[in-house]
Amino acid sequence: MKLNRLTIRYLAVTSICLILLSATGCEPETKTDPKQERLYAAKNMELQKQIESLKTQHEEALKAKQSEIDSCVKQRDVFKKQLDEQALQMFENTVLTDLLRENKSLKDENEKLKADMQK
């Protein structure tokens, strides 16, 4: 297969154009201003300091909340222990009172039965 001259020229021109486009790049050339760069750098440093400050504040707030939670847990445990003791005491008092009443009634009945037997 023979290529005619026009096709060869077309391929050569297209190849050269592609090489030139890839060498120059598609992005426009941007010139950076040193003042602008320093301004951006200063702004970035300021933002980094703000971020660190916020991190520190959040860590302190978390520690305070954790301390508060620990205090509440201890207080809850004390209240629970007191409540358990009160409940046990109330149960003992109730059961003991009932047992003492029943014991007294049984003693009375026993005395009555003894008196009836002696008659």
C-alpha positions as CSV (number, residue, x, y, z in Angstrom):
1,M,0.0,0.0,0.0
2,K,1.4,3.2,-1.1
3,L,0.7,6.5,0.7
4,N,0.4,9.6,-1.5
5,R,2.3,12.7,-0.7
6,L,-0.7,14.6,0.7
7,T,-1.4,11.9,3.3
8,I,2.3,11.9,4.3
9,R,2.3,15.6,4.7
10,Y,-0.9,15.5,6.6
11,L,0.5,12.9,9.0
12,A,3.8,14.9,9.4
13,V,2.0,18.2,10.2
14,T,-0.4,16.5,12.6
15,S,2.5,14.8,14.4
16,I,4.5,18.1,14.7
17,C,1.4,19.8,16.1
18,L,0.8,17.1,18.6
19,I,4.5,17.3,19.7
20,L,4.3,21.0,20.1
21,L,1.1,21.0,22.0
22,S,2.3,18.3,24.4
23,A,5.6,20.2,25.0
24,T,3.9,23.5,25.8
25,G,1.1,22.1,27.9
26,C,-2.5,23.0,28.0
27,E,-2.5,25.1,31.2
28,P,-1.8,28.8,30.9
29,E,1.4,29.9,32.4
30,T,0.9,31.6,35.7
31,K,3.4,34.0,37.2
32,T,3.5,33.9,40.9
33,D,3.9,37.1,42.8
34,P,6.3,36.7,45.8
35,K,4.2,39.1,47.9
36,Q,1.1,37.0,47.1
37,E,3.0,33.8,48.1
38,R,4.1,35.3,51.4
39,L,0.5,36.4,52.1
40,Y,-0.8,32.9,51.4
41,A,2.0,31.4,53.6
42,A,1.1,33.8,56.4
43,K,-2.5,33.0,56.1
44,N,-1.9,29.3,56.1
45,M,0.3,29.6,59.2
46,E,-2.5,31.6,60.9
47,L,-5.1,29.0,60.0
48,Q,-2.8,26.2,61.3
49,K,-2.5,28.1,64.6
50,Q,-6.3,28.4,64.8
51,I,-6.7,24.7,64.1
52,E,-4.2,23.8,66.9
53,S,-6.0,26.2,69.2
54,L,-9.3,24.6,68.5
55,K,-7.9,21.1,68.9
56,T,-6.6,22.1,72.3
57,Q,-9.9,23.7,73.3
58,H,-11.8,20.6,72.3
59,E,-9.4,18.3,74.1
60,E,-9.8,20.4,77.3
61,A,-13.6,20.4,76.9
62,L,-13.5,16.6,76.4
63,K,-11.4,16.2,79.5
64,A,-13.7,18.4,81.5
65,K,-16.8,16.4,80.3
66,Q,-15.1,13.1,81.1
67,S,-14.3,14.4,84.6
68,E,-17.9,15.4,85.0
69,I,-19.1,12.0,83.8
70,D,-16.7,10.2,86.2
71,S,-18.0,12.4,89.1
72,C,-21.6,11.6,88.2
73,V,-20.8,7.8,88.0
74,K,-19.3,7.9,91.5
75,Q,-22.2,9.9,92.8
76,R,-24.6,7.4,91.2
77,D,-22.8,4.5,92.8
78,V,-23.0,6.1,96.2
79,F,-26.7,6.7,95.8
80,K,-27.3,3.2,94.5
81,K,-25.5,1.8,97.5
82,Q,-27.5,3.9,99.9
83,L,-30.7,2.9,98.2
84,D,-29.8,-0.8,98.3
85,E,-29.0,-0.4,102.0
86,Q,-32.3,1.4,102.7
87,A,-34.3,-1.2,100.7
88,L,-32.6,-4.0,102.7
89,Q,-33.3,-2.2,105.9
90,M,-36.9,-1.6,105.0
91,F,-37.3,-5.2,104.0
92,E,-35.7,-6.4,107.2
93,N,-37.9,-4.1,109.3
94,T,-41.0,-5.2,107.5
95,V,-40.2,-8.9,107.8
96,L,-39.0,-8.6,111.3
97,T,-42.1,-6.7,112.4
98,D,-44.3,-9.3,110.8
99,L,-42.3,-12.1,112.4
100,L,-42.5,-10.4,115.8
101,R,-46.2,-10.0,115.5
102,E,-46.7,-13.6,114.5
103,N,-44.4,-14.7,117.3
104,K,-46.4,-12.7,119.9
105,S,-49.7,-14.0,118.6
106,L,-48.3,-17.6,118.7
107,K,-47.1,-17.0,122.3
108,D,-50.5,-15.6,123.3
109,E,-52.2,-18.6,121.7
110,N,-49.8,-20.9,123.4
111,E,-50.4,-19.3,126.8
112,K,-54.2,-19.6,126.2
113,L,-53.9,-23.2,125.3
114,K,-51.8,-23.9,128.4
115,A,-54.4,-22.2,130.5
116,D,-57.2,-24.2,128.9
117,M,-55.3,-27.5,129.5
118,Q,-54.8,-26.7,133.2
119,K,-58.6,-26.3,133.7
